[in-house]
Amino acid sequence: MTQLSVNINKIALIRNARPGNNPDILQFAAALEKWGCQGITVHPRPDERHIRYADLLTLKKQCQTPFNIEGNPTEKFVETVIDVMPDQVTLVPDTPQALTSDAGWDAIRNGEELKDILQTLNPHMTTSVFVDCDEKQVEAIAKCGADRVELYTGPYADGTITAERYAAVAQCALNAGLKINAGHDLNLDNLNSFLDIVPEVSEVSIGHAFVIDMMWYGIEETCRRYLAITGKER
């Protein structure tokens, strides 16, 4: 079965639109866990337009399920995640100007830098690296010492790359000793078919689509619908 980790960035984005603390991200994280979600993900960015660095420690203290922090491993980011000690850190090479993550790590070109960062983080938490659908990149990441890869599924969602192609890359990751996460633009319409073809995925991280679905169905029903997909035995 695949674990469902919900990215609550968009809840924080709504909060930040006004003074105060409404909606309360701690309440949302607790509700997601209450209704069965198996992880909470956040992705702080330098401008703190949604999740703020000040949110991280309080979320870590509250979360009863695995807490995953994503982000570009700048010096500040690395120092912060070591202080917070999440269960998992996902390294994403997005630029400060990026609207959303749109490319995986080039571990062939930047392998030494990535290896140094992973050596710093590995003793403290599970490490995952955001990666494109590319066997060579997956193999390079394995050599750098990561525990997992997170497959960037944007090209699957827009029809550029087939799920069968992702299945081949997932097998490469397994052969290299890596566990597999997946995320980006997965939703109720495409998630089931993806996991049917790539059943080796240990965890999916879903945020934007999940929050939109909550507007239509409410939090309890949205959790139920996603868990009905991820909880299937394949």
C-alpha positions as CSV (number, residue, x, y, z in Angstrom):
1,M,0.0,0.0,0.0
2,T,1.1,3.6,-0.7
3,Q,1.2,6.1,2.2
4,L,-0.6,9.4,1.6
5,S,1.3,12.6,2.8
6,V,-0.6,15.8,2.4
7,N,1.2,19.0,1.6
8,I,-0.4,21.8,3.6
9,N,1.3,24.8,1.9
10,K,-1.9,26.1,0.3
11,I,-3.6,26.2,3.7
12,A,-0.7,28.3,4.9
13,L,-1.0,30.5,1.8
14,I,-4.6,31.3,2.6
15,R,-3.7,32.0,6.2
16,N,-1.0,34.5,5.1
17,A,-3.5,36.4,3.0
18,R,-4.8,38.2,6.1
19,P,-3.4,39.1,9.6
20,G,-3.9,36.5,12.3
21,N,-3.9,32.7,12.2
22,N,-7.0,31.7,10.2
23,P,-7.0,29.0,8.9
24,D,-4.8,27.4,11.6
25,I,-2.4,25.0,9.9
26,L,-2.0,23.0,13.2
27,Q,-5.7,22.3,13.2
28,F,-5.7,21.2,9.6
29,A,-2.7,18.9,10.1
30,A,-4.5,17.3,13.1
31,A,-7.7,16.9,11.1
32,L,-5.8,15.3,8.2
33,E,-4.3,12.8,10.6
34,K,-7.6,12.2,12.3
35,W,-9.2,11.2,9.0
36,G,-6.4,8.8,8.2
37,C,-3.7,10.6,6.2
38,Q,-0.3,9.1,6.9
39,G,2.0,12.1,6.7
40,I,2.2,15.9,6.6
41,T,4.4,17.6,4.0
42,V,5.5,21.3,3.9
43,H,7.8,23.2,1.5
44,P,9.1,26.4,2.9
45,R,10.4,28.9,0.3
46,P,12.7,31.9,0.9
47,D,9.9,34.4,0.6
48,E,7.8,32.4,3.1
49,R,4.7,33.0,1.0
50,H,3.0,30.0,2.5
51,I,4.7,27.8,5.1
52,R,7.0,29.9,7.3
53,Y,10.2,28.7,8.9
54,A,8.6,29.5,12.3
55,D,5.8,27.0,11.5
56,L,8.2,24.0,11.2
57,L,9.0,23.2,14.8
58,T,5.5,23.5,16.1
59,L,4.3,21.2,13.3
60,K,7.0,18.7,14.1
61,K,6.0,18.7,17.8
62,Q,2.4,18.1,17.0
63,C,2.5,15.6,14.1
64,Q,1.7,12.0,15.0
65,T,2.5,10.8,11.5
66,P,5.8,11.3,9.5
67,F,6.6,14.9,8.9
68,N,8.3,15.7,5.6
69,I,10.1,19.0,4.8
70,E,10.8,19.7,1.2
71,G,13.1,22.4,-0.2
72,N,16.2,23.7,-1.9
73,P,19.1,22.7,0.4
74,T,20.5,26.1,1.0
75,E,22.7,26.6,4.1
76,K,19.7,28.0,6.0
77,F,17.4,25.2,4.9
78,V,19.9,22.5,6.0
79,E,20.5,24.1,9.4
80,T,16.8,24.5,9.9
81,V,15.9,20.9,9.2
82,I,18.6,19.6,11.5
83,D,17.2,21.8,14.2
84,V,13.6,20.7,13.6
85,M,14.5,17.0,12.9
86,P,11.6,16.0,10.6
87,D,11.1,12.3,9.8
88,Q,12.0,13.0,6.2
89,V,13.7,15.7,4.2
90,T,13.2,16.0,0.4
91,L,15.8,17.9,-1.5
92,V,14.2,19.9,-4.4
93,P,16.4,22.1,-6.6
94,D,13.9,24.9,-7.1
95,T,15.0,28.5,-7.5
96,P,13.7,31.3,-5.2
97,Q,11.6,32.6,-8.1
98,A,9.9,29.3,-8.8
99,L,6.2,29.3,-8.6
100,T,6.2,25.6,-8.0
101,S,8.8,22.8,-8.3
102,D,9.1,21.9,-12.0
103,A,12.3,19.8,-12.4
104,G,14.3,17.2,-10.6
105,W,17.9,17.2,-9.3
106,D,20.7,17.0,-11.8
107,A,22.8,14.5,-9.7
108,I,25.2,13.8,-12.6
109,R,26.3,17.4,-12.8
110,N,25.9,18.3,-9.1
111,G,26.7,15.0,-7.5
112,E,29.5,16.1,-5.2
113,E,27.4,18.9,-3.8
114,L,24.4,16.6,-3.3
115,K,26.6,14.0,-1.7
116,D,28.0,16.5,0.8
117,I,24.5,17.6,1.8
118,L,23.2,14.0,2.1
119,Q,26.2,13.1,4.4
120,T,25.1,16.0,6.6
121,L,21.5,15.0,6.8
122,N,21.5,11.2,6.6
123,P,22.5,10.6,10.3
124,H,19.4,12.6,11.4
125,M,16.5,11.7,9.1
126,T,15.3,9.8,6.0
127,T,16.6,11.6,2.9
128,S,14.8,11.8,-0.4
129,V,15.8,13.6,-3.6
130,F,13.3,15.0,-6.2
131,V,14.2,13.5,-9.5
132,D,13.0,13.5,-13.2
133,C,11.9,10.3,-14.9
134,D,15.5,9.4,-15.8
135,E,17.3,6.2,-14.9
136,K,20.8,7.8,-15.1
137,Q,19.7,10.5,-12.6
138,V,18.3,7.9,-10.3
139,E,21.5,5.9,-10.4
140,A,23.6,9.0,-9.7
141,I,21.4,9.9,-6.7
142,A,21.8,6.4,-5.3
143,K,25.6,6.8,-5.5
144,C,25.3,10.1,-3.6
145,G,23.8,8.2,-0.6
146,A,20.1,9.1,-0.6
147,D,17.5,6.8,1.0
148,R,14.7,7.6,-1.5
149,V,13.9,9.4,-4.7
150,E,10.7,11.3,-5.2
151,L,9.6,10.9,-8.9
152,Y,8.5,14.3,-10.3
153,T,5.2,13.3,-11.8
154,G,4.3,16.6,-13.5
155,P,5.1,15.2,-17.0
156,Y,2.8,12.2,-16.3
157,A,0.0,14.5,-15.3
158,D,0.2,16.6,-18.5
159,G,0.6,13.5,-20.7
160,T,4.2,14.0,-21.7
161,I,5.6,10.9,-20.1
162,T,3.6,7.6,-19.7
163,A,3.2,5.7,-16.4
164,E,4.9,2.8,-18.1
165,R,8.0,4.9,-18.4
166,Y,7.8,5.8,-14.7
167,A,7.5,2.1,-13.9
168,A,10.8,1.5,-15.7
169,V,12.5,4.2,-13.7
170,A,10.9,3.0,-10.5
171,Q,12.4,-0.5,-11.1
172,C,15.8,1.2,-11.6
173,A,15.5,2.9,-8.3
174,L,14.6,-0.4,-6.5
175,N,17.5,-2.1,-8.2
176,A,19.8,0.7,-6.8
177,G,18.4,0.1,-3.3
178,L,16.2,3.2,-3.1
179,K,12.6,3.5,-1.9
180,I,10.3,5.5,-4.1
181,N,8.1,8.5,-3.4
182,A,6.1,10.4,-6.0
183,G,4.5,13.8,-6.3
184,H,3.4,16.8,-8.3
185,D,0.0,17.2,-10.0
186,L,-1.3,13.9,-8.9
187,N,-5.0,14.0,-8.2
188,L,-8.2,11.9,-7.9
189,D,-8.4,11.6,-11.7
190,N,-4.9,10.3,-12.4
191,L,-3.6,8.8,-9.1
192,N,-5.2,5.4,-9.3
193,S,-4.0,4.7,-12.9
194,F,-0.5,5.8,-11.9
195,L,-0.3,3.5,-8.9
196,D,-1.8,0.6,-10.8
197,I,1.2,0.8,-13.2
198,V,3.8,1.9,-10.6
199,P,2.8,0.0,-7.5
200,E,6.2,0.2,-6.0
201,V,5.6,3.8,-4.8
202,S,5.9,3.9,-1.0
203,E,4.5,7.4,-0.6
204,V,2.7,10.1,-2.6
205,S,2.8,13.8,-1.6
206,I,-0.3,15.7,-2.8
207,G,-1.1,19.3,-1.9
208,H,-2.6,21.6,-4.5
209,A,-5.2,19.2,-5.9
210,F,-6.0,17.9,-2.4
211,V,-6.9,21.4,-1.2
212,I,-9.0,22.1,-4.2
213,D,-10.9,18.8,-3.6
214,M,-11.5,19.8,0.0
215,M,-13.4,22.9,-1.3
216,W,-15.8,20.6,-3.1
217,Y,-16.0,17.6,-0.8
218,G,-14.8,18.7,2.6
219,I,-11.8,17.4,4.5
220,E,-13.2,14.1,5.6
221,E,-14.6,13.0,2.3
222,T,-11.5,14.1,0.4
223,C,-9.3,12.1,2.8
224,R,-11.6,9.1,2.2
225,R,-11.4,9.4,-1.6
226,Y,-7.6,9.6,-1.7
227,L,-7.1,6.9,0.9
228,A,-9.4,4.6,-1.1
229,I,-6.9,4.8,-3.9
230,T,-3.6,4.8,-2.0
231,G,-4.8,2.1,0.4
232,K,-5.5,-0.5,-2.3
233,E,-3.3,-3.6,-2.3
234,R,-1.6,-3.9,-5.7
